[in-house]
Amino acid sequence: MALTREEVRGVATLARLDLKDNETDRLTHHLNDLLAQFARLQELNTEDVPPTAHAVPVAAALREDVARPSLPREAVMANGPQVDRELGGFIVPQVIGE
């Protein structure tokens, strides 16, 4: 099924594209070529091909999640411009409900 110029213009309108006549002709030709290639792919027998998310195996590049000691609270609090040592937190400007 080939696309007509009017169908290409309709799709361009939906995509909010303002195509000139020569662009409409060129895109009609290109889109019909793409549809022909997809039609050829539809002819392939893929029954024995398992579904895949990647063309090649992909391994997660993450390190092991191992518990380790964190920084001492005082060392962390020393990095803040304003801290509340009693509550053990940073003081930040109010941004909600002003």
C-alpha positions in Angstrom: 0.0 0.0 0.0 1.6 3.2 -1.2 1.0 6.6 0.5 -0.4 9.4 -1.6 0.7 13.0 -1.5 -2.5 13.9 0.4 -1.8 11.3 3.1 1.7 12.6 3.5 0.3 16.1 3.8 -2.2 14.9 6.4 0.6 13.3 8.5 2.7 16.5 8.1 -0.3 18.5 9.4 -0.7 16.3 12.4 3.1 16.6 13.1 2.7 20.4 12.6 5.1 20.5 9.7 4.7 23.0 6.9 5.9 21.2 3.8 6.6 22.8 0.5 5.4 20.9 -2.7 8.9 19.6 -3.5 9.3 18.4 0.1 6.0 16.6 0.0 7.0 14.9 -3.3 10.4 13.9 -1.8 8.9 12.6 1.5 6.2 10.7 -0.3 8.9 8.9 -2.3 11.0 8.2 0.8 8.1 7.1 3.0 6.9 4.7 0.3 10.5 3.3 0.0 10.5 2.7 3.8 7.1 1.0 3.7 8.4 -1.3 0.9 11.4 -2.3 3.1 9.0 -3.0 6.0 6.9 -5.2 3.7 10.0 -7.2 2.7 10.8 -7.7 6.4 7.3 -9.0 7.0 8.0 -11.8 4.6 10.8 -13.2 6.9 10.1 -16.3 8.9 10.8 -15.4 12.5 9.0 -18.2 14.3 12.3 -19.7 15.7 13.8 -16.3 16.7 13.4 -15.6 20.4 12.3 -12.1 21.3 15.1 -9.9 22.4 15.6 -6.5 24.0 19.2 -6.1 22.7 20.9 -7.5 19.7 23.9 -8.6 21.8 24.0 -9.8 25.4 24.3 -6.9 27.8 25.6 -7.3 31.3 24.9 -4.8 34.1 27.9 -2.6 34.8 27.0 -2.3 38.4 29.2 -3.1 41.4 28.0 -5.5 44.1 25.8 -4.0 46.7 27.9 -4.5 49.8 27.3 -2.8 53.2 30.3 -0.7 54.3 30.8 1.9 57.0 29.5 5.4 56.3 31.2 8.7 57.1 31.0 9.8 60.7 28.0 12.2 61.3 30.3 15.0 62.5 32.5 14.8 59.4 29.4 15.1 57.2 27.9 17.9 59.2 31.2 19.8 58.9 30.4 20.3 55.2 27.2 22.2 55.7 27.0 26.0 55.9 24.3 25.8 58.6 23.6 22.7 60.7 21.4 21.9 63.6 23.6 19.7 65.8 20.7 19.0 68.2 18.5 17.5 65.4 21.5 16.2 63.4 20.5 17.9 60.1 21.2 20.7 57.7 19.3 24.0 57.8 18.0 25.0 54.4 15.8 27.9 53.2 12.1 27.2 53.2 10.8 26.9 49.6 7.3 25.5 50.1 4.5 27.3 51.9 6.0 30.8 52.0 
